[in-house]
Amino acid sequence: GVWGVSAGPTTSSPRTLGGGGFFPGLPPPRLRAQTGKMQIQCWHIDAMLAAAAGSTAEICGVLIGRRAPQMIVHTIVPGHNLHTQPQRHFLLDAQTLLQADAQARAAGDEILGFYHSHPSGGALPSPHDRRDAWPGYLYLIIAVERGAPRYLCAWICQSNGMFQPAPIQPYPEERA
């Protein structure tokens, strides 16, 4: 699903793209198949968009929440991009991943996926994203054009390595 930052929700035709692993040296956990839409609080979207605005490097972080009956993001954990080419790729630091896992477990939640930006536009998973994605995980990609966030798209990496669009359903719940 595509969320137009300045124009509200838009539609897009489903696309499928290939996929692969994620963090070098860490095997992906076993997950049940996930399809359908995902919910996220509006202020989480605002926080991700604000972080992406004006950044020449890809921002990245972790999405925490629950999977059933649909994905609901409860928390975002901003990370550090350690990639040697941060303007074109991201590599989430292990400390953020470990912190997010501990935080999720303490709340009875789990890591649902990851978010990152594309500072030069485009909210489709890049070849690098496709190669490094973990099946079963949600990927939010923020397209940035001329320093301003323009689109936020959600994708679920399927067990066959293909990406399925996931409609984004923002909701205005108050912060806890």
C-alpha positions in Angstrom: 0.0 0.0 0.0 1.1 3.5 -0.7 0.5 6.5 1.6 1.1 9.8 -0.1 2.5 12.2 2.5 1.1 15.3 1.1 -1.9 13.9 -0.7 -3.2 11.2 1.7 -3.7 7.6 0.8 -3.3 6.6 -2.8 -3.7 3.3 -4.6 -1.1 1.4 -6.5 -1.1 -1.8 -8.5 0.3 -4.8 -6.6 3.9 -5.5 -7.5 6.1 -8.4 -6.6 9.9 -8.1 -6.1 12.4 -10.7 -5.1 14.1 -11.1 -1.6 16.8 -12.8 0.5 18.5 -12.6 4.0 18.8 -9.5 6.2 21.5 -9.0 9.0 24.8 -10.7 8.0 25.4 -13.6 10.3 22.0 -13.7 11.9 19.4 -16.2 10.8 15.9 -14.9 10.4 13.4 -16.2 13.1 10.7 -18.6 12.1 7.4 -16.7 11.4 3.9 -17.7 10.3 2.8 -16.3 7.0 1.4 -12.8 7.1 -0.8 -11.0 4.6 -3.2 -8.1 4.7 -3.1 -4.6 6.1 -1.1 -3.1 8.9 -2.1 -0.4 11.4 0.2 2.2 12.8 -0.3 5.2 15.0 -0.3 8.6 13.2 2.4 10.0 15.5 4.7 7.1 14.6 4.3 8.0 10.9 5.0 11.6 11.8 8.2 10.6 13.7 9.5 8.5 10.8 8.8 11.3 8.3 10.4 13.9 10.4 13.6 11.8 10.8 13.7 11.2 7.0 13.1 14.9 6.1 16.3 16.5 5.0 18.5 13.5 5.7 20.9 12.6 3.0 21.5 9.2 4.6 18.9 6.4 4.8 17.3 6.4 8.2 16.3 3.1 9.7 14.6 1.5 12.7 12.6 -1.3 14.1 8.8 -1.8 14.1 7.4 -3.5 17.2 3.8 -4.8 17.8 1.4 -7.7 17.3 0.6 -9.8 14.3 -2.9 -11.1 15.0 -5.5 -10.7 13.6 -3.5 -8.1 11.5 -0.2 -6.3 12.1 -0.5 -3.5 14.5 2.6 -1.4 15.2 2.8 -0.3 18.8 6.3 1.1 18.9 9.1 2.3 16.6 12.7 2.1 17.7 15.0 4.4 15.7 18.3 2.8 14.7 21.7 3.8 13.5 22.7 3.2 9.8 26.1 1.6 9.8 26.4 1.0 6.1 29.5 2.3 4.4 27.3 3.9 1.7 24.4 5.3 3.9 23.1 7.5 1.2 22.1 4.4 -0.8 21.8 1.5 1.7 21.1 0.8 5.3 22.6 -1.6 7.8 20.8 -1.4 11.1 23.1 -1.6 14.1 22.9 -4.8 16.2 22.5 -2.9 19.5 19.2 -1.4 18.2 18.0 -4.8 17.1 18.8 -6.3 20.5 17.2 -3.4 22.4 14.1 -3.6 20.2 13.8 -7.4 20.8 14.1 -6.9 24.6 11.6 -4.1 24.6 9.2 -6.1 22.5 9.4 -9.2 24.7 8.9 -7.1 27.9 5.7 -5.7 26.4 4.4 -9.0 25.1 5.0 -7.9 21.5 7.4 -8.9 18.8 9.5 -7.4 16.1 7.2 -7.0 13.1 9.7 -5.5 10.7 11.8 -2.5 9.8 11.6 0.9 8.4 14.0 2.9 6.3 14.1 5.8 3.8 15.2 6.2 0.3 16.7 9.8 0.3 16.7 10.0 -3.5 13.0 9.0 -4.0 11.2 5.7 -4.7 9.3 3.7 -2.2 9.7 0.3 -3.9 12.2 -2.2 -2.3 15.6 -1.7 -4.0 17.7 -4.6 -5.2 19.7 -4.3 -1.9 16.4 -4.4 0.1 15.1 -7.4 -1.8 18.4 -9.3 -1.3 18.5 -8.6 2.4 14.8 -8.9 3.4 13.7 -11.6 5.9 10.5 -13.5 4.9 7.5 -12.7 7.1 8.7 -9.3 8.0 7.1 -5.9 7.3 9.1 -3.2 5.6 8.1 0.4 5.6 9.9 2.5 3.0 9.8 6.3 3.0 10.4 7.9 -0.4 12.2 11.3 0.0 12.3 13.7 -2.9 14.4 16.9 -2.7 14.7 16.5 1.1 11.0 16.1 1.7 9.2 12.8 2.5 6.6 12.1 -0.3 5.4 8.5 0.1 5.4 5.8 2.8 4.9 2.3 1.5 4.5 -0.9 3.4 5.6 -4.3 2.0 5.6 -7.8 3.5 8.4 -10.1 2.3 6.8 -13.5 1.6 8.4 -16.9 2.2 9.2 -17.1 -1.6 11.2 -13.9 -1.4 8.6 -11.8 -3.2 7.2 -8.6 -1.7 3.5 -8.0 -1.3 2.1 -4.5 -0.7 0.5 -4.1 2.7 -2.2 -1.4 3.0 -1.3 1.2 5.7 -4.1 2.0 8.1 -3.1 5.0 10.3 -5.0 5.5 13.5 -4.9 8.5 15.8 -4.5 6.7 19.2 -2.9 8.8 21.9 0.6 8.1 23.1 0.8 5.9 26.2 
